[in-house]
Every structure is written in C-alpha cells, then in structure tokens.
Amino acid sequence: MMEKIITDFKKKKFDILIGTQMIAKGLDFPDVTLVGIIAADSHLNLPDFRAEERTFQLITQVSGRAGRGESSGKVIVQTYAPEHYAIVSAQNHDYDSFYRREMMLRKEFFYPPYSTLFNILFTGVERSKVIWVAQKFESLLKKSLIEHGINPKGTYYGPHAAAFEKIKRKYRWQLIVKSKPVDQNTFKRIINNIKNKLEFEYQNTEWKSVNIIVDANPYNML
C-alpha cells in the first residue's frame, strides 16, 4: 500500500498527501516542498517519560520529508505549546540543547538512564480480578523490599490503571518500579520471584486468567 502511494505521488496523481506518522518513517518524496504537522504537541500529554523525546523525533523526521529534491522546503508546525523545549529544539534543529535539557530532567526525576525502570503490567477480561492481583503483587513487593533493606517509599508507583485501561476487551493495570542501575539485578530477582510465586499459586484457581508481564526499561509506558 505504501509503495503504491509513493509511486502515485511521483507520477503526480495527486498534489497533496495526507498521512499518519508512517509518513515520517524515512520515505522519499522528492517533490514535496511544504510539510504541515498538525497537533505536534499531542505526545506531550501522554504519561510516558519519553513523551518529549518522541515529540522531538517526530517533528524532526516529518520535517525531513520537505525539500528533498531540487527545490527547497518549508515546514509549518501547529502546536498549543510553542515554547516547549522539545518543540523549540526541533524547530531549530538543535539536538544538543534538547539532549542537555532532557538529561537534566531525567536525572531530576530519576528516569533512565539514571535508573532502571520496570513496568509490571496486569491484564485480564475481568477488571476486579486484574485489580486484586495487582494489589496482591504490590503487597508482596513492599514486603520483599523491606526484607532486603530497601525503603519502599518512592521506589514504586501504583498499582493503577494504565493510560489505556482497556484494549481488545482486556483490562490493564500497572505497577512501575524504579531502581538504581547497580541494584538492577536485585530488583529483577525480587520482581521475578513474586511473579513466579503468584503464577504458581494461581495456576489452578480463578486468578490464573490474569496475566503478569514484566518489562525492564520499557520503550512504551502506555
């Protein structure tokens, strides 16, 4: 489908191309001289520590579709946050300033690469069961952290509903754990032990319908 769109564009079967984010993925439209990005700040409102990074990346990638041929290009960005550093840095093609600001914020809020992040996701068709297993996991996690001499306060967040609580008829709750990189193996062992314990205990009960997924340093927090 995408190959046909590119071919038709090059054959001048249409003068205006409207597309989703797939348009940004390295495609070559040599005669495009104007690119418009609508709601460029939409990613900034998502509960994901990579929101700013994705915004900068998307604007930079989409902007690269303009002026790839002999003619120069122009990019128009529509945003409700024109002063946001991700928008301004992308506008100025300033990778260094974006990197410095992003690293400063990640260090302040203890996000990767200054921490190891674990996203523990609980999914199932019955919301009450998903919540119950998530709360049980949190209780065991708190107990294990204390036994290992680790202060639970500020170490984990949740459990709470995921940003998209229900996808394909399954409810989704999550528990987010932060650890220092040097403690990564200890945290991984604690989390996996709890996961294995619950899966073993629930294998012949009604709670087995709840899936537990552990993702270390997840690319997507949603």
Beta strands, then each sheet from edge to edge (+ up, - down):
strand 1: 34-37
strand 2: 74-77
strand 3: 116-124
strand 4: 156-167
strand 5: 170-179
strand 6: 211-216
sheet 1: 1+ 2+
sheet 2: 4+ 5- 3+ 6-
end
